[in-house]
Amino acid sequence: MNLNETKNFISSTKFNPSKKMGQNFLIDESFSKSLIDNIDFSDVDYIIEIGPGLGAITKFLSEKNISMTAIELDKRLQEGIKKNFPQINVINDDCLNIDYDSVFAKYKNPIIISNLPYSISTLMINKFLRISRINTMYCMLQKEVVERMKGKISTKQYNNFSISCQFYSNIDILKKVDRKLFFPIPEVDSLFIKIKKKEMIYDENFVKFLKLSFLQRRKTLINNLKNKYDTKLISNWLGQNKFSLNCRAEEINPNLFFNFYNSLINTR
């Protein structure tokens, strides 16, 4: 839909876009198509679109002749997707509630494509990293979220979420998305990215360890971890790896953090 069509839909149906649900709709068809042109569909046997909204991207995905499911939480929008794209399976549910490994178990190479609202973006990305059967996710995210995902050591963007994303996946920025391409216009610009998992098993306990390490950002690692791990073991690892005893979590890169975690759990 273009801007006029989107405004007409909102007016005629008395639809009130929800800010909480991140309902900002793409209004430039050529740009929507350009997003799809950035996706690698080779060997893809199933598409899962999260948050199709008014179908701006759905329209071009449906032309790929690949089996597809759209997951839409808003019942009003779900009905529109069903009506306009009868060939697509539609699930009316929260994307965070879906058991992706079970629902899409029979497909060899399914991919996720989504436009995630700010309120659930980190939750859904963390969920994606835990899914065993889906290795690739394309998503449109607020620029701030992507900056945290790709955060560099010793910057304010670098945290436990950054490490999880970087340790378990490769993140590529495919396209910048100006806020003016949406209606209503959001407060920030977005980025369209590709998240491709690395070939490693997701360790839930490592992720919990990261969260604990960054629990109070201004505290040292020893102070954040001392209630659960032996401070002597922490000090020994820091010294062996040439870190100060006053080292904070933000000073350690993802691979070294995993080494740190393993050294503690294997010597407890």
HUPEGI-V122043 format. One line per field, one symbol per residue. phi: phi as a letter, one per 30 degrees, with the letter a starting at -180 (. if undefined). Layout:
BEGIN
phi=???
END
This chain:
BEGIN
phi=.dddddddddddchdceddddidccdbbdddeddddddcdcdidcaccccidhcieceedddddhceabccbdddddeddddddbddcdbccadedddcddddcddcdbdbcbabddedbeddddddeddddcbcbbcacbeedddddececeicdddaddededddcacccdcadbdeddcbedddbdbbcbcccdddaddcddddddddddcebedddeeddcddbbddddddddeddcicddcecedccdeddddddedddddbd
END
